[in-house]
Amino acid sequence: MKNNLLVSFCFCLLAIYTTAQESKKGYEQNKGYVSFEGEMIFSFASFETPAGTNLEQNMRWSPVFNLAWHYNYDVADFFGLNLGFGIRNVGFIVKGDELDPEDIDIDRKKYRTYNFGLPVGFKLGRLDQEKPLFAFAGYEVELPFHFKEKQFDGGDKLRKRTDWFSDRANIFQQAVFVGVQLPQGFSLKAKYYLTEFFNADFEETITIGDNPEELIIRPYENFNANVFYFSITWFPFQDLEYTLHQVRYD
């Protein structure tokens, strides 16, 4: 899947670069400017589990709160750089009869973290603020600052766990992303997290039996999950001054 995304992105990059070289009319180069984005995320996870465990997943939709600010520097009318700061709601949903060996009633779990992110990337194509058409790609490091896990029996929620700066998730998440900005006013992006979602070394103490006996376990030791998602954003790299001007006079 990752290879197919890479090949598609390369073809898209070539087409957009060709278009940019043929159509530069109307672009007023602005060396440095700030932009703002909101993002609607559709996420999944690729995961490995112990042999014989049959798990499935549902798509997770997270329209809020996914916000980012970018500082853009256009080196030329067809090539630009950007770096930023963002907050994202990232996670996945997994289900299966063997999801939790310690509680057979649990058949579905939802995991998510809110992350601080620092993206850095580049843009290649027609950077015209009025009718943009360009590809973008980059790298991002994120710090999960709030963890949530929900456990379900069918449609009934059995319990919920929330933690600030939890040791259950890896403290730093590294990701790569590719996307395309379309003239209609929205962009499409695909993002893959190189870092596993869970901290495999996390330990917790549980009690078992009628006469409570404490047992130390590692709940995520054999549950390796890497989140990936597709998203829709609106003019993530458009100059805020240009946007405000359009709103004022349209």
C-alpha atoms as a printed R data frame, in Angstrom:
    type eleno elety resid chain resno       x       y       z
1   ATOM     1    CA   MET     A     1   0.000   0.000   0.000
2   ATOM     2    CA   LYS     A     2   2.813   2.416   0.905
3   ATOM     3    CA   ASN     A     3   4.535   1.658  -2.435
4   ATOM     4    CA   ASN     A     4   1.339   2.363  -4.373
5   ATOM     5    CA   LEU     A     5   0.947   5.697  -2.577
6   ATOM     6    CA   LEU     A     6   4.543   6.614  -3.403
7   ATOM     7    CA   VAL     A     7   4.161   5.761  -7.118
8   ATOM     8    CA   SER     A     8   0.876   7.700  -7.351
9   ATOM     9    CA   PHE     A     9   2.430  10.690  -5.636
10  ATOM    10    CA   CYS     A    10   5.391  10.701  -8.039
11  ATOM    11    CA   PHE     A    11   3.089  10.712 -11.083
12  ATOM    12    CA   CYS     A    12   1.021  13.469  -9.497
13  ATOM    13    CA   LEU     A    13   4.170  15.455  -8.756
14  ATOM    14    CA   LEU     A    14   5.330  15.216 -12.368
15  ATOM    15    CA   ALA     A    15   1.941  16.303 -13.753
16  ATOM    16    CA   ILE     A    16   1.669  19.261 -11.398
17  ATOM    17    CA   TYR     A    17   5.248  20.373 -12.043
18  ATOM    18    CA   THR     A    18   4.594  20.334 -15.791
19  ATOM    19    CA   THR     A    19   1.415  22.373 -15.316
20  ATOM    20    CA   ALA     A    20   3.246  24.864 -13.136
21  ATOM    21    CA   GLN     A    21   5.932  25.426 -15.764
22  ATOM    22    CA   GLU     A    22   3.319  26.049 -18.442
23  ATOM    23    CA   SER     A    23   1.090  28.373 -16.382
24  ATOM    24    CA   LYS     A    24   2.684  30.999 -14.143
25  ATOM    25    CA   LYS     A    25   0.462  33.896 -15.137
26  ATOM    26    CA   GLY     A    26  -1.170  35.816 -12.316
27  ATOM    27    CA   TYR     A    27   1.146  34.646  -9.551
28  ATOM    28    CA   GLU     A    28   2.610  37.325  -7.331
29  ATOM    29    CA   GLN     A    29   5.477  35.821  -5.426
30  ATOM    30    CA   ASN     A    30   5.322  36.424  -1.692
31  ATOM    31    CA   LYS     A    31   8.521  35.223  -0.072
32  ATOM    32    CA   GLY     A    32   7.183  34.614   3.416
33  ATOM    33    CA   TYR     A    33   3.646  34.305   4.763
34  ATOM    34    CA   VAL     A    34   1.566  32.513   7.385
35  ATOM    35    CA   SER     A    35  -1.282  30.080   6.691
36  ATOM    36    CA   PHE     A    36  -3.821  28.204   8.789
37  ATOM    37    CA   GLU     A    37  -5.530  24.837   8.252
38  ATOM    38    CA   GLY     A    38  -8.336  22.721   9.628
39  ATOM    39    CA   GLU     A    39  -8.216  19.009   8.882
40  ATOM    40    CA   MET     A    40 -10.821  16.233   8.698
41  ATOM    41    CA   ILE     A    41  -9.167  12.854   9.373
42  ATOM    42    CA   PHE     A    42 -10.184   9.320   8.337
43  ATOM    43    CA   SER     A    43  -7.817   6.949  10.123
44  ATOM    44    CA   PHE     A    44  -6.895   3.271  10.347
45  ATOM    45    CA   ALA     A    45  -3.948   1.302  11.701
46  ATOM    46    CA   SER     A    46  -1.718  -1.453  10.453
47  ATOM    47    CA   PHE     A    47  -1.070  -3.792  13.356
48  ATOM    48    CA   GLU     A    48   0.573  -7.056  14.359
49  ATOM    49    CA   THR     A    49  -0.912  -9.288  17.050
50  ATOM    50    CA   PRO     A    50  -0.041 -12.688  18.560
51  ATOM    51    CA   ALA     A    51  -0.505 -15.666  16.240
52  ATOM    52    CA   GLY     A    52  -4.088 -16.938  16.132
53  ATOM    53    CA   THR     A    53  -5.630 -13.608  17.154
54  ATOM    54    CA   ASN     A    54  -8.281 -12.464  14.672
55  ATOM    55    CA   LEU     A    55  -8.835  -8.712  14.872
56  ATOM    56    CA   GLU     A    56 -10.629  -6.287  12.568
57  ATOM    57    CA   GLN     A    57 -11.032  -2.521  12.533
58  ATOM    58    CA   ASN     A    58 -13.436   0.253  11.662
59  ATOM    59    CA   MET     A    59 -12.527   3.554  10.066
60  ATOM    60    CA   ARG     A    60 -12.227   6.313  12.645
61  ATOM    61    CA   TRP     A    61 -13.534   9.765  11.661
62  ATOM    62    CA   SER     A    62 -12.165  12.749  13.579
63  ATOM    63    CA   PRO     A    63 -13.266  16.178  12.288
64  ATOM    64    CA   VAL     A    64 -12.127  17.994  15.477
65  ATOM    65    CA   PHE     A    65  -9.797  19.258  16.787
66  ATOM    66    CA   ASN     A    66  -7.203  19.165  14.015
67  ATOM    67    CA   LEU     A    67  -5.594  22.572  13.523
68  ATOM    68    CA   ALA     A    68  -2.247  23.745  12.206
69  ATOM    69    CA   TRP     A    69  -0.348  26.922  11.463
70  ATOM    70    CA   HIS     A    70   2.372  27.126   8.798
71  ATOM    71    CA   TYR     A    71   5.097  29.572   7.930
72  ATOM    72    CA   ASN     A    72   5.597  29.389   4.157
73  ATOM    73    CA   TYR     A    73   8.622  30.525   2.201
74  ATOM    74    CA   ASP     A    74   8.245  30.477  -1.571
75  ATOM    75    CA   VAL     A    75  11.696  30.046  -3.073
76  ATOM    76    CA   ALA     A    76  10.276  30.414  -6.598
77  ATOM    77    CA   ASP     A    77   6.854  30.564  -8.212
78  ATOM    78    CA   PHE     A    78   6.770  26.753  -8.438
79  ATOM    79    CA   PHE     A    79   8.720  25.675  -5.320
80  ATOM    80    CA   GLY     A    80   8.197  26.488  -1.648
81  ATOM    81    CA   LEU     A    81   9.143  25.379   1.840
82  ATOM    82    CA   ASN     A    82   7.074  25.375   5.012
83  ATOM    83    CA   LEU     A    83   7.267  24.561   8.694
84  ATOM    84    CA   GLY     A    84   4.571  24.717  11.298
85  ATOM    85    CA   PHE     A    85   2.863  23.778  14.530
86  ATOM    86    CA   GLY     A    86  -0.275  21.661  14.850
87  ATOM    87    CA   ILE     A    87  -2.675  19.877  17.200
88  ATOM    88    CA   ARG     A    88  -4.210  16.610  15.989
89  ATOM    89    CA   ASN     A    89  -6.697  13.991  17.124
90  ATOM    90    CA   VAL     A    90  -5.173  10.672  16.001
91  ATOM    91    CA   GLY     A    91  -6.282   7.106  16.675
92  ATOM    92    CA   PHE     A    92  -8.001   3.937  15.491
93  ATOM    93    CA   ILE     A    93 -10.770   1.452  16.313
94  ATOM    94    CA   VAL     A    94 -10.153  -2.277  16.647
95  ATOM    95    CA   LYS     A    95 -12.637  -5.091  17.260
96  ATOM    96    CA   GLY     A    96 -12.624  -8.859  17.811
97  ATOM    97    CA   ASP     A    97 -13.812 -11.574  20.203
98  ATOM    98    CA   GLU     A    98 -10.243 -12.107  21.461
99  ATOM    99    CA   LEU     A    99  -9.446  -8.436  21.874
100 ATOM   100    CA   ASP     A   100  -8.902  -8.648  25.640
101 ATOM   101    CA   PRO     A   101  -8.003 -12.106  27.052
102 ATOM   102    CA   GLU     A   102  -8.569 -10.803  30.594
103 ATOM   103    CA   ASP     A   103 -12.153  -9.663  29.889
104 ATOM   104    CA   ILE     A   104 -14.098 -11.752  27.347
105 ATOM   105    CA   ASP     A   105 -16.964  -9.228  27.341
106 ATOM   106    CA   ILE     A   106 -14.845  -6.626  25.549
107 ATOM   107    CA   ASP     A   107 -15.183  -6.884  21.760
108 ATOM   108    CA   ARG     A   108 -14.230  -3.364  20.608
109 ATOM   109    CA   LYS     A   109 -11.746  -0.708  21.670
110 ATOM   110    CA   LYS     A   110 -11.145   2.871  20.595
111 ATOM   111    CA   TYR     A   111  -7.742   4.447  21.044
112 ATOM   112    CA   ARG     A   112  -6.727   8.028  20.431
113 ATOM   113    CA   THR     A   113  -4.183  10.631  21.411
114 ATOM   114    CA   TYR     A   114  -4.129  14.396  21.055
115 ATOM   115    CA   ASN     A   115  -0.724  15.364  19.688
116 ATOM   116    CA   PHE     A   116   1.383  18.485  19.406
117 ATOM   117    CA   GLY     A   117   3.047  18.345  15.987
118 ATOM   118    CA   LEU     A   118   5.945  20.084  14.253
119 ATOM   119    CA   PRO     A   119   5.687  19.530  10.470
120 ATOM   120    CA   VAL     A   120   8.305  20.531   7.904
121 ATOM   121    CA   GLY     A   121   7.824  20.079   4.173
122 ATOM   122    CA   PHE     A   122   7.974  21.388   0.642
123 ATOM   123    CA   LYS     A   123   5.551  22.337  -2.140
124 ATOM   124    CA   LEU     A   124   6.070  21.805  -5.861
125 ATOM   125    CA   GLY     A   125   3.699  23.094  -8.525
126 ATOM   126    CA   ARG     A   126   1.582  26.154  -9.218
127 ATOM   127    CA   LEU     A   127   1.672  28.180  -6.000
128 ATOM   128    CA   ASP     A   128  -0.761  30.839  -7.261
129 ATOM   129    CA   GLN     A   129  -2.927  31.913  -4.301
130 ATOM   130    CA   GLU     A   130  -6.034  32.233  -6.485
131 ATOM   131    CA   LYS     A   131  -5.856  28.928  -8.393
132 ATOM   132    CA   PRO     A   132  -3.253  26.721  -6.730
133 ATOM   133    CA   LEU     A   133  -2.326  23.303  -8.057
134 ATOM   134    CA   PHE     A   134   0.654  21.700  -6.380
135 ATOM   135    CA   ALA     A   135   1.909  18.624  -4.581
136 ATOM   136    CA   PHE     A   136   3.362  18.723  -1.101
137 ATOM   137    CA   ALA     A   137   5.212  16.303   1.135
138 ATOM   138    CA   GLY     A   138   7.072  16.331   4.402
139 ATOM   139    CA   TYR     A   139   7.975  14.928   7.780
140 ATOM   140    CA   GLU     A   140   6.417  15.556  11.185
141 ATOM   141    CA   VAL     A   141   7.337  14.745  14.762
142 ATOM   142    CA   GLU     A   142   4.494  14.702  17.284
143 ATOM   143    CA   LEU     A   143   4.220  14.601  21.061
144 ATOM   144    CA   PRO     A   144   1.091  12.838  22.426
145 ATOM   145    CA   PHE     A   145  -0.175  14.873  25.364
146 ATOM   146    CA   HIS     A   146  -3.538  13.207  26.079
147 ATOM   147    CA   PHE     A   147  -4.386   9.496  25.769
148 ATOM   148    CA   LYS     A   148  -7.873   7.948  25.724
149 ATOM   149    CA   GLU     A   149  -8.982   4.313  25.543
150 ATOM   150    CA   LYS     A   150 -12.640   3.219  25.433
151 ATOM   151    CA   GLN     A   151 -13.780  -0.395  25.850
152 ATOM   152    CA   PHE     A   152 -17.091  -1.710  24.524
153 ATOM   153    CA   ASP     A   153 -19.322  -4.762  24.727
154 ATOM   154    CA   GLY     A   154 -21.341  -4.467  21.534
155 ATOM   155    CA   GLY     A   155 -22.863  -0.996  21.663
156 ATOM   156    CA   ASP     A   156 -22.395  -0.610  25.418
157 ATOM   157    CA   LYS     A   157 -19.390   1.269  26.768
158 ATOM   158    CA   LEU     A   158 -17.914  -0.691  29.682
159 ATOM   159    CA   ARG     A   159 -15.116   1.624  30.759
160 ATOM   160    CA   LYS     A   160 -12.968   4.538  29.705
161 ATOM   161    CA   ARG     A   161  -9.380   5.460  30.538
162 ATOM   162    CA   THR     A   162  -7.819   8.894  30.032
163 ATOM   163    CA   ASP     A   163  -4.312  10.091  30.898
164 ATOM   164    CA   TRP     A   164  -2.240  13.222  30.414
165 ATOM   165    CA   PHE     A   165   1.208  12.529  28.944
166 ATOM   166    CA   SER     A   166   0.568   8.816  29.320
167 ATOM   167    CA   ASP     A   167   3.327   6.201  29.271
168 ATOM   168    CA   ARG     A   168   0.936   3.970  27.329
169 ATOM   169    CA   ALA     A   169   1.807   5.764  24.082
170 ATOM   170    CA   ASN     A   170   5.294   6.315  22.709
171 ATOM   171    CA   ILE     A   171   6.413   9.768  23.786
172 ATOM   172    CA   PHE     A   172   7.440  10.843  20.264
173 ATOM   173    CA   GLN     A   173   5.625   9.896  17.062
174 ATOM   174    CA   GLN     A   174   7.373  10.311  13.707
175 ATOM   175    CA   ALA     A   175   5.348  10.493  10.500
176 ATOM   176    CA   VAL     A   176   5.659  11.228   6.783
177 ATOM   177    CA   PHE     A   177   2.955  12.716   4.579
178 ATOM   178    CA   VAL     A   178   2.155  13.472   0.939
179 ATOM   179    CA   GLY     A   179  -0.703  15.395  -0.600
180 ATOM   180    CA   VAL     A   180  -2.058  17.563  -3.369
181 ATOM   181    CA   GLN     A   181  -3.625  21.035  -3.247
182 ATOM   182    CA   LEU     A   182  -6.431  21.425  -5.795
183 ATOM   183    CA   PRO     A   183  -7.740  24.662  -7.366
184 ATOM   184    CA   GLN     A   184 -11.251  24.019  -5.984
185 ATOM   185    CA   GLY     A   185 -10.067  25.044  -2.532
186 ATOM   186    CA   PHE     A   186  -9.298  21.806  -0.715
187 ATOM   187    CA   SER     A   187  -6.357  19.460  -0.427
188 ATOM   188    CA   LEU     A   188  -6.068  15.691  -0.041
189 ATOM   189    CA   LYS     A   189  -3.393  14.225   2.203
190 ATOM   190    CA   ALA     A   190  -2.132  10.777   3.210
191 ATOM   191    CA   LYS     A   191  -0.024  10.315   6.322
192 ATOM   192    CA   TYR     A   192   1.754   7.305   7.818
193 ATOM   193    CA   TYR     A   193   3.201   7.089  11.336
194 ATOM   194    CA   LEU     A   194   6.612   5.419  11.362
195 ATOM   195    CA   THR     A   195   6.502   5.079  15.153
196 ATOM   196    CA   GLU     A   196   4.300   2.480  16.812
197 ATOM   197    CA   PHE     A   197   1.290   3.938  18.605
198 ATOM   198    CA   PHE     A   198   1.805   2.024  21.872
199 ATOM   199    CA   ASN     A   199   4.744   1.839  24.239
200 ATOM   200    CA   ALA     A   200   5.464  -1.896  24.260
201 ATOM   201    CA   ASP     A   201   7.392  -1.594  27.550
202 ATOM   202    CA   PHE     A   202   4.490  -0.053  29.467
203 ATOM   203    CA   GLU     A   203   3.633  -2.019  32.634
204 ATOM   204    CA   GLU     A   204   0.557  -1.997  34.852
205 ATOM   205    CA   THR     A   205  -0.556  -3.964  37.901
206 ATOM   206    CA   ILE     A   206  -3.847  -5.876  37.846
207 ATOM   207    CA   THR     A   207  -5.650  -8.043  40.401
208 ATOM   208    CA   ILE     A   208  -7.017 -11.507  39.604
209 ATOM   209    CA   GLY     A   209  -8.942 -14.203  41.417
210 ATOM   210    CA   ASP     A   210 -11.362 -14.168  44.374
211 ATOM   211    CA   ASN     A   211  -8.475 -13.534  46.713
212 ATOM   212    CA   PRO     A   212  -6.959 -10.512  44.979
213 ATOM   213    CA   GLU     A   213  -3.517 -11.315  43.645
214 ATOM   214    CA   GLU     A   214  -1.446  -8.619  42.025
215 ATOM   215    CA   LEU     A   215   0.105  -9.321  38.659
216 ATOM   216    CA   ILE     A   216   2.330  -7.062  36.568
217 ATOM   217    CA   ILE     A   217   1.585  -7.200  32.852
218 ATOM   218    CA   ARG     A   218   2.591  -5.420  29.647
219 ATOM   219    CA   PRO     A   219  -0.734  -4.939  27.820
220 ATOM   220    CA   TYR     A   220   0.785  -3.647  24.566
221 ATOM   221    CA   GLU     A   221   3.814  -5.908  24.371
222 ATOM   222    CA   ASN     A   222   2.380  -7.932  21.476
223 ATOM   223    CA   PHE     A   223   0.170  -5.272  19.935
224 ATOM   224    CA   ASN     A   224   2.209  -3.314  17.400
225 ATOM   225    CA   ALA     A   225   0.038  -0.662  15.744
226 ATOM   226    CA   ASN     A   226   1.057   2.040  13.259
227 ATOM   227    CA   VAL     A   227  -1.603   4.621  12.451
228 ATOM   228    CA   PHE     A   228  -2.170   5.887   8.914
229 ATOM   229    CA   TYR     A   229  -4.832   8.251   7.678
230 ATOM   230    CA   PHE     A   230  -6.331  10.146   4.776
231 ATOM   231    CA   SER     A   231  -7.590  13.672   5.290
232 ATOM   232    CA   ILE     A   232  -9.247  16.669   3.675
233 ATOM   233    CA   THR     A   233  -8.134  20.230   4.402
234 ATOM   234    CA   TRP     A   234  -9.064  23.631   2.997
235 ATOM   235    CA   PHE     A   235  -6.287  25.836   1.565
236 ATOM   236    CA   PRO     A   236  -3.698  24.750   4.157
237 ATOM   237    CA   PHE     A   237  -0.977  26.882   2.536
238 ATOM   238    CA   GLN     A   238  -2.956  29.961   1.534
239 ATOM   239    CA   ASP     A   239  -1.686  33.328   2.768
240 ATOM   240    CA   LEU     A   240  -3.891  34.496   5.664
241 ATOM   241    CA   GLU     A   241  -3.717  38.092   4.378
242 ATOM   242    CA   TYR     A   242  -4.993  36.943   0.988
243 ATOM   243    CA   THR     A   243  -7.814  34.962   2.664
244 ATOM   244    CA   LEU     A   244  -8.912  37.940   4.760
245 ATOM   245    CA   HIS     A   245  -8.813  40.183   1.682
246 ATOM   246    CA   GLN     A   246 -11.089  37.764  -0.200
247 ATOM   247    CA   VAL     A   247 -13.541  37.584   2.691
248 ATOM   248    CA   ARG     A   248 -13.625  41.368   2.974
249 ATOM   249    CA   TYR     A   249 -14.357  42.053  -0.714
250 ATOM   250    CA   ASP     A   250 -16.262  38.973  -1.924
